[in-house]
Amino acid sequence: MPLAIWSISLADFRRAVRRLLRLGKPDSRPEGVAGIAQLGHREYVGGRWEEIGRLQFEFLVQHGLRPQHVLLDVACGSLRAGVHLIPYLDRGHYWGLEKESDLIEAGLKRELDPQIRRAKEPQFLINGNFDVSPIRRPVDYLLIHSLFTHLPPELIQHCLRQLQSVSQPSTVCYVTFFETTVRRTNPEAPHDHQSFFYTRDELRDCCLEVGWVSEYLGDWGHPRGQKMLRLTRG
Ligand SMILES: C[S@@+](CC[C@H](N)C(=O)[O-])C[C@H]1O[C@@H](n2cnc3c(N)ncnc32)[C@H](O)[C@@H]1O
C-alpha cells in the first residue's frame, strides 16, 4: 500500500534500509560511549522519542500508576519514558537504573526541565549488574521497556533475580519483548543494537524459573511490534 510507505518517518526508513543491508551480518554500530556519541542519546535507545516515551507513560497510567506509587525504570536510557514519569510521580518516587551514565546525563541535561528535576528529585543507579541494593523499600511498579529485546536468557534471569529484592506480592512489573512464534537462534551475547526474539512459552518459562509469574498482554500499540507481559511474584 503506497500510503503506508509515505507514513513512515525518514529515520525509520533509514533504519529499515540499514536492517536490510545488515541481514545476516553482525551489527557494526558501536555500543556504549562511542555509540552514544555517534548516534545521539535519542537514537541510541531506538528513536521515535516522543511517541514511545508517551506510549509507556500512558500505558502505565491506564494500568493503575498513580503519583504516590514508587516506580523503578529498569534500563531507563536517556529518560524517554522518564520525562513523562518524573513530573507525574511524587518527589523521590522515580528510580532509574541504567548501565550508560552518558544516557542519563543527556536525558537530565537536554530533555528534563531543571525545575522538575529539583522539585521531583529523581533517583538513579548506574550499573550493568542490575544492582538495586540502594533502594531500601519495595517498589510498586517495575518498567522494563525494550531491554529483554537485547538480552540472552541468562541475563534476563539475572535481572529478574536481582529485582526480587525490591519487589513484594503487590509489585507489578511490565516487560516488553519481541515475540516469535517459532524459536529463533538469538545472538550469544547481549547487544544494545541487536534484537533478540522469544516465543511466549520460552519467556514464560524463563521468568517462572526465577520466581516471576507472567501474564501475556500482547499488543499494546508499540510502533515496532514489541509485546507486553505483566509479571508478578508467584
Ligand atoms: C532500547 S534501550 C531502551 C531504553 C529505555 N527503556 C527506553 O525505552 O527509552 C535499552 C537500554 O538498556 C540499557 N541496558 C542494556 N543492558 C543493560 C544492563 N545490563 N544494565 C542496565 N542497562 C542496560 C542500554 O544501555 C539502553 O539504554
PDBQT file of the ligand as one rigid body, heavy atoms in Angstrom, charges set to zero:
ROOT
HETATM    1  C1  LIG A 301      16.496   0.101  23.658  1.00  0.00    +0.000 C 
HETATM    2  S1  LIG A 301      17.125   0.970  25.018  1.00  0.00    +0.000 S 
HETATM    3  C2  LIG A 301      15.624   1.326  25.890  1.00  0.00    +0.000 C 
HETATM    4  C3  LIG A 301      15.817   2.393  26.936  1.00  0.00    +0.000 C 
HETATM    5  C4  LIG A 301      14.539   2.826  27.655  1.00  0.00    +0.000 C 
HETATM    6  N1  LIG A 301      13.931   1.734  28.371  1.00  0.00    +0.000 N 
HETATM    7  C5  LIG A 301      13.589   3.467  26.678  1.00  0.00    +0.000 C 
HETATM    8  O1  LIG A 301      12.529   2.940  26.429  1.00  0.00    +0.000 OA
HETATM    9  O2  LIG A 301      13.952   4.515  26.132  1.00  0.00    +0.000 OA
HETATM   10  C6  LIG A 301      17.876  -0.304  26.001  1.00  0.00    +0.000 C 
HETATM   11  C7  LIG A 301      18.626   0.262  27.184  1.00  0.00    +0.000 C 
HETATM   12  O3  LIG A 301      19.065  -0.822  28.002  1.00  0.00    +0.000 OA
HETATM   13  C8  LIG A 301      20.312  -0.437  28.568  1.00  0.00    +0.000 C 
HETATM   14  N2  LIG A 301      20.941  -1.673  29.082  1.00  0.00    +0.000 N 
HETATM   15  C9  LIG A 301      21.335  -2.743  28.369  1.00  0.00    +0.000 A 
HETATM   16  N3  LIG A 301      21.896  -3.675  29.179  1.00  0.00    +0.000 NA
HETATM   17  C10 LIG A 301      21.819  -3.170  30.437  1.00  0.00    +0.000 A 
HETATM   18  C11 LIG A 301      22.246  -3.656  31.713  1.00  0.00    +0.000 A 
HETATM   19  N4  LIG A 301      22.866  -4.847  31.861  1.00  0.00    +0.000 N 
HETATM   20  N5  LIG A 301      22.027  -2.888  32.798  1.00  0.00    +0.000 NA
HETATM   21  C12 LIG A 301      21.427  -1.672  32.668  1.00  0.00    +0.000 A 
HETATM   22  N6  LIG A 301      21.016  -1.145  31.481  1.00  0.00    +0.000 NA
HETATM   23  C13 LIG A 301      21.218  -1.892  30.381  1.00  0.00    +0.000 A 
HETATM   24  C14 LIG A 301      21.019   0.208  27.402  1.00  0.00    +0.000 C 
HETATM   25  O4  LIG A 301      22.136   0.955  27.795  1.00  0.00    +0.000 OA
HETATM   26  C15 LIG A 301      19.876   1.050  26.830  1.00  0.00    +0.000 C 
HETATM   27  O5  LIG A 301      19.807   2.308  27.434  1.00  0.00    +0.000 OA
ENDROOT
TORSDOF 0
